[in-house]
Amino acid sequence: MAGIEHIRVEADEAGMRLDRWFKIHYPGLGFGPLQKLLRSGQVRVDGGRVKSDARVQPGQTVRIPPMEVDAKKTGPIAGKDLKHSSDFELLSRMVLHEDEKVIVLNKPAGLAVQGGSGVARHIDQMLDSWISPKGEKPRLVHRLDRDTSGVLVIARTRGAAQKLTAAFRERDTKKTYWALVKGVPRKHEDKISTWLVKEQTPDGDRMRIARHGEDGADHAVSYYRVLEMAAQTLCWMEMEPYTGRTHQLRVHALHIGHPIIGDPKYFDDDHNWDFPGGIQKKLHLHARHIDIPHPNGGRLKVTAPLPPHMVQSWNLLGFDMENGRRDDDE
């Protein structure tokens, strides 16, 4: 690189450490050489000397002296490289909404969100194919179970991730799920409030109902309402988790005596119940809709269509999709 440059700090870099800022913009510059440039005053922020742990703010200008390394090249995102082309294409087919700050996917059932035992491919790994020209990888801000399909929100930038994560933490987000469950609850609309604790089993983590005050137990609250019934055998239930515990809706459905069809962990279909013909033994739980504050202001509302196995079940049972329609559906 020849000549002195002045680079303006962008909005999504607010609060970023200066050494991290350099790692993104100049990945070939090591920590030692950067320290030398800082100590000699060749790197400055708004004309002043700074240390590597200084936090940069939007609108500030970073002075870049002539260096032996170049800035990270811009151009096509990494997803168009052959190495990542299949991930890039699969993720692209999942997109429900996309803007400069947020991507919303319709995650298929059976695809894990993050890695773990026995997981060869997952969303977090696939997001490497969407690294921006600046080297910034999109970030997960919440999770869905591997066998649950539907709306998954991805932050495109660091700043967006902070705001979206805060929205989930502060429960300023409304998530709506659709489920097909065994039987029909006596109350067609109700609140479920329990304590849940995680247990290790040979088949992986499993949640169970716990007592208040039990070691490791967390409070979990869900709401549900019945949208349509197939006699007294099955019902289409809309569920909303107020808290976000592991397997919360699945355990709560079991707790009220109406486990979700096809649930491999919480529905034992081998005893005293005939699985309806034509319905696949896959988890019938779908993250249908999300309403969340957008990092740029306003609300982002996105609805995900049902996965093929649930479409098949809805058609078989004669459920009318209009019964689940909401005013803000797209």
C-alpha positions as CSV (number, residue, x, y, z in Angstrom):
1,M,0.0,0.0,0.0
2,A,1.4,3.4,-1.0
3,G,0.5,6.7,0.5
4,I,-1.5,7.7,3.6
5,E,-5.2,6.9,3.7
6,H,-8.0,8.1,6.0
7,I,-10.8,5.6,6.6
8,R,-14.1,6.6,8.1
9,V,-15.6,4.3,10.8
10,E,-19.0,2.9,9.8
11,A,-22.1,2.8,11.9
12,D,-21.9,-1.0,12.4
13,E,-18.4,-0.7,13.8
14,A,-19.6,1.4,16.8
15,G,-17.7,0.4,20.0
16,M,-15.3,-2.0,18.2
17,R,-11.8,-2.2,19.6
18,L,-9.2,-0.7,17.3
19,D,-7.2,-3.9,17.0
20,R,-10.3,-5.7,16.0
21,W,-11.1,-3.0,13.4
22,F,-7.6,-3.5,11.9
23,K,-8.1,-7.3,11.9
24,I,-11.2,-6.8,9.7
25,H,-9.8,-4.2,7.4
26,Y,-6.2,-5.3,7.2
27,P,-6.1,-9.1,8.1
28,G,-2.5,-9.3,6.9
29,L,-1.3,-6.9,9.6
30,G,-0.1,-8.7,12.7
31,F,-0.6,-7.5,16.3
32,G,3.1,-6.6,16.8
33,P,3.4,-4.4,13.7
34,L,0.2,-2.7,14.6
35,Q,1.5,-1.9,18.1
36,K,4.6,-0.4,16.6
37,L,2.6,1.8,14.3
38,L,0.4,2.9,17.3
39,R,3.4,3.6,19.5
40,S,5.1,5.7,16.8
41,G,1.9,7.7,16.2
42,Q,1.6,6.6,12.6
43,V,-1.9,5.3,13.2
44,R,-4.2,7.9,14.7
45,V,-7.9,8.3,15.3
46,D,-9.3,11.8,14.5
47,G,-5.8,13.0,14.6
48,G,-5.0,11.8,18.1
49,R,-2.7,9.0,19.4
50,V,-4.6,5.9,20.6
51,K,-3.9,2.4,22.0
52,S,-5.0,-0.9,20.5
53,D,-7.8,-1.3,23.0
54,A,-9.4,2.1,22.1
55,R,-13.0,1.9,21.0
56,V,-13.9,3.5,17.7
57,Q,-17.1,5.3,17.0
58,P,-19.1,6.0,13.8
59,G,-17.8,9.0,11.9
60,Q,-14.3,8.9,13.4
61,T,-11.4,8.8,10.9
62,V,-8.5,6.3,11.2
63,R,-5.2,7.4,9.7
64,I,-3.5,4.6,7.9
65,P,0.2,5.0,7.1
66,P,1.9,3.3,4.1
67,M,2.2,-0.4,5.0
68,E,3.4,-3.7,3.4
69,V,-0.1,-5.1,3.6
70,D,-3.2,-4.2,1.6
71,A,-6.8,-3.7,2.8
72,K,-9.1,-6.7,2.5
73,K,-10.1,-6.9,-1.1
74,T,-13.7,-6.1,-2.0
75,G,-15.6,-7.9,-4.7
76,P,-17.8,-11.0,-4.8
77,I,-18.7,-12.5,-1.5
78,A,-16.9,-15.8,-0.5
79,G,-20.1,-17.7,-1.2
80,K,-19.5,-17.6,-4.9
81,D,-16.2,-19.6,-4.5
82,L,-16.5,-23.2,-5.5
83,K,-15.7,-24.3,-2.0
84,H,-18.9,-22.9,-0.6
85,S,-21.1,-22.8,-3.7
86,S,-23.5,-25.5,-2.5
87,D,-24.0,-23.8,0.9
88,F,-24.4,-20.5,-0.8
89,E,-27.1,-21.9,-3.1
90,L,-29.0,-23.8,-0.3
91,L,-29.0,-20.7,2.0
92,S,-30.2,-18.5,-0.9
93,R,-33.2,-20.8,-1.4
94,M,-34.2,-20.4,2.3
95,V,-34.3,-16.6,2.3
96,L,-37.7,-15.1,3.2
97,H,-36.4,-11.5,3.8
98,E,-33.1,-9.8,3.2
99,D,-31.9,-6.2,3.7
100,E,-28.6,-4.6,4.6
101,K,-28.9,-5.5,8.3
102,V,-31.1,-8.7,8.6
103,I,-31.6,-11.9,6.8
104,V,-34.6,-14.2,7.7
105,L,-34.5,-17.8,6.6
106,N,-37.1,-20.6,6.4
107,K,-35.0,-23.3,8.0
108,P,-35.9,-26.8,6.8
109,A,-36.7,-29.6,9.3
110,G,-33.7,-31.8,10.0
111,L,-31.0,-29.1,9.4
112,A,-29.1,-28.2,12.6
113,V,-28.6,-24.5,13.4
114,Q,-25.2,-25.2,15.2
115,G,-22.7,-28.0,15.3
116,G,-22.7,-30.8,17.9
117,S,-22.3,-34.5,18.2
118,G,-23.1,-36.3,15.0
119,V,-23.8,-33.0,13.1
120,A,-21.9,-32.8,9.8
121,R,-23.6,-29.7,8.3
122,H,-25.3,-26.8,10.1
123,I,-26.5,-23.2,9.4
124,D,-23.7,-21.5,11.4
125,Q,-21.1,-23.4,9.3
126,M,-22.9,-22.6,6.1
127,L,-22.9,-18.9,6.9
128,D,-19.2,-18.9,6.0
129,S,-20.4,-18.7,2.4
130,W,-22.0,-15.3,3.1
131,I,-18.9,-13.5,4.5
132,S,-19.0,-9.9,3.4
133,P,-16.3,-8.2,1.4
134,K,-15.1,-6.7,4.7
135,G,-14.7,-10.2,6.1
136,E,-17.8,-10.0,8.4
137,K,-19.7,-13.3,8.8
138,P,-23.5,-13.1,9.4
139,R,-24.4,-14.0,13.0
140,L,-27.0,-16.2,14.6
141,V,-29.1,-14.3,17.2
142,H,-31.4,-17.2,18.3
143,R,-31.9,-20.9,17.7
144,L,-34.3,-23.5,16.5
145,D,-34.2,-27.2,17.3
146,R,-32.8,-29.4,14.5
147,D,-36.1,-31.0,13.7
148,T,-38.1,-27.7,14.0
149,S,-38.6,-25.8,10.7
150,G,-39.4,-22.2,10.1
151,V,-38.3,-18.6,10.8
152,L,-34.7,-18.1,11.7
153,V,-33.3,-14.6,12.1
154,I,-29.7,-13.8,11.1
155,A,-27.8,-10.6,11.7
156,R,-25.8,-9.3,8.8
157,T,-23.6,-7.0,10.9
158,R,-22.1,-6.8,14.3
159,G,-24.3,-3.8,15.3
160,A,-27.4,-5.5,14.0
161,A,-26.5,-8.6,16.1
162,Q,-26.3,-6.6,19.3
163,K,-29.7,-5.0,18.7
164,L,-31.5,-8.2,17.7
165,T,-29.9,-10.2,20.6
166,A,-31.1,-7.5,23.0
167,A,-34.6,-7.8,21.6
168,F,-34.7,-11.5,22.3
169,R,-33.2,-11.1,25.7
170,E,-35.6,-8.3,26.7
171,R,-38.6,-10.3,25.2
172,D,-39.5,-7.6,22.7
173,T,-40.1,-10.3,20.2
174,K,-43.2,-12.3,19.4
175,K,-42.7,-15.8,18.0
176,T,-45.6,-17.8,16.8
177,Y,-45.4,-21.6,16.1
178,W,-47.8,-24.1,14.5
179,A,-47.9,-27.6,15.9
180,L,-50.0,-30.7,15.2
181,V,-50.6,-32.5,18.5
182,K,-52.2,-35.6,19.8
183,G,-55.8,-35.2,21.1
184,V,-57.5,-31.9,21.9
185,P,-56.9,-29.9,25.1
186,R,-60.0,-29.3,27.3
187,K,-59.2,-25.6,27.3
188,H,-58.9,-24.4,23.8
189,E,-56.8,-21.4,24.9
190,D,-54.5,-21.3,27.9
191,K,-51.2,-20.4,29.5
192,I,-48.6,-23.0,30.5
193,S,-46.2,-22.1,33.3
194,T,-43.7,-24.6,34.7
195,W,-40.1,-25.0,35.7
196,L,-37.7,-26.9,33.4
197,V,-34.4,-28.6,34.1
198,K,-32.0,-30.2,31.6
199,E,-30.9,-33.8,31.9
200,Q,-28.2,-35.8,30.1
201,T,-29.5,-39.0,28.5
202,P,-28.0,-41.6,26.1
203,D,-30.0,-39.9,23.4
204,G,-28.7,-36.4,24.2
205,D,-30.1,-33.5,26.3
206,R,-33.7,-33.9,27.4
207,M,-35.8,-31.4,29.4
208,R,-38.2,-32.4,32.2
209,I,-40.7,-30.6,34.4
210,A,-39.0,-29.6,37.7
211,R,-40.0,-28.2,41.1
212,H,-39.6,-24.5,41.9
213,G,-36.2,-24.1,43.5
214,E,-34.8,-27.3,42.1
215,D,-31.1,-27.0,41.2
216,G,-30.7,-25.8,37.6
217,A,-34.4,-25.3,37.0
218,D,-35.6,-22.3,34.9
219,H,-39.0,-20.8,34.7
220,A,-40.8,-21.4,31.3
221,V,-44.0,-19.8,30.1
222,S,-45.9,-20.6,26.9
223,Y,-49.3,-19.7,25.5
224,Y,-51.4,-21.8,23.1
225,R,-54.8,-21.8,21.3
226,V,-56.5,-24.5,19.3
227,L,-57.1,-23.4,15.7
228,E,-58.7,-26.6,14.2
229,M,-59.5,-30.2,15.2
230,A,-59.6,-33.5,13.5
231,A,-62.4,-35.1,15.6
232,Q,-60.7,-35.7,19.1
233,T,-57.7,-37.4,17.6
234,L,-55.5,-34.5,16.5
235,C,-55.5,-30.7,16.6
236,W,-53.7,-27.8,15.0
237,M,-52.3,-25.7,17.8
238,E,-50.8,-22.2,17.7
239,M,-48.1,-21.8,20.4
240,E,-46.2,-18.8,21.6
241,P,-43.2,-19.1,23.9
242,Y,-42.9,-16.2,26.3
243,T,-39.5,-17.5,27.6
244,G,-37.0,-19.3,25.4
245,R,-36.0,-22.5,27.1
246,T,-34.6,-25.5,25.3
247,H,-37.4,-27.7,23.9
248,Q,-39.9,-25.5,25.7
249,L,-42.9,-25.9,23.5
250,R,-42.3,-29.6,23.0
251,V,-42.1,-30.3,26.8
252,H,-45.1,-28.0,27.5
253,A,-47.2,-29.8,24.9
254,L,-46.4,-33.1,26.6
255,H,-47.0,-31.6,30.0
256,I,-50.6,-30.8,29.2
257,G,-51.1,-34.3,27.7
258,H,-51.0,-33.4,24.1
259,P,-47.5,-34.2,22.7
260,I,-46.4,-32.9,19.3
261,I,-46.8,-35.5,16.5
262,G,-43.5,-37.0,15.4
263,D,-41.5,-35.7,18.3
264,P,-38.6,-38.2,18.6
265,K,-37.8,-37.1,22.2
266,Y,-41.2,-36.4,23.9
267,F,-43.8,-38.5,22.0
268,D,-43.8,-42.3,22.6
269,D,-46.1,-43.5,19.8
270,D,-45.5,-47.2,20.4
271,H,-48.1,-47.6,23.2
272,N,-51.9,-47.4,22.9
273,W,-52.0,-45.1,20.0
274,D,-52.2,-45.7,16.2
275,F,-50.2,-43.3,14.1
276,P,-52.6,-41.9,11.5
277,G,-52.0,-43.2,8.0
278,G,-50.5,-40.7,5.6
279,I,-48.9,-38.6,8.3
280,Q,-45.1,-38.7,8.3
281,K,-43.2,-39.5,11.6
282,K,-41.5,-36.1,11.6
283,L,-41.7,-33.4,14.2
284,H,-44.8,-31.3,13.4
285,L,-43.5,-28.0,14.9
286,H,-43.0,-25.0,12.7
287,A,-41.8,-21.5,13.6
288,R,-44.5,-19.8,11.6
289,H,-44.1,-16.0,12.3
290,I,-41.8,-13.5,14.0
291,D,-42.4,-9.9,14.9
292,I,-39.1,-8.2,16.0
293,P,-37.7,-4.7,16.2
294,H,-35.6,-4.0,13.1
295,P,-32.1,-2.6,13.9
296,N,-32.9,0.4,11.7
297,G,-36.2,1.1,13.5
298,G,-39.8,-0.1,13.1
299,R,-40.8,-3.7,13.3
300,L,-39.9,-6.6,11.0
301,K,-42.7,-9.2,10.5
302,V,-42.0,-12.3,8.6
303,T,-44.1,-15.5,8.0
304,A,-42.7,-18.8,6.8
305,P,-44.7,-21.3,4.7
306,L,-45.1,-24.8,6.1
307,P,-42.6,-27.6,5.4
308,P,-43.7,-30.3,2.9
309,H,-44.5,-33.0,5.6
310,M,-46.8,-30.5,7.5
311,V,-48.5,-29.4,4.2
312,Q,-49.2,-33.1,3.6
313,S,-50.7,-33.5,7.0
314,W,-52.8,-30.4,6.8
315,N,-54.2,-31.5,3.4
316,L,-54.9,-35.0,4.7
317,L,-56.8,-33.7,7.7
318,G,-58.6,-31.0,5.7
319,F,-57.4,-28.1,7.8
320,D,-58.2,-24.7,6.3
321,M,-55.1,-22.5,6.2
322,E,-57.3,-19.4,6.5
323,N,-58.0,-20.4,10.1
324,G,-54.4,-19.6,11.0
325,R,-54.2,-16.5,8.9
326,R,-53.1,-13.3,10.7
327,D,-53.6,-9.7,9.8
328,D,-49.8,-9.2,9.3
329,D,-49.2,-12.3,7.2
330,E,-47.5,-11.6,3.9
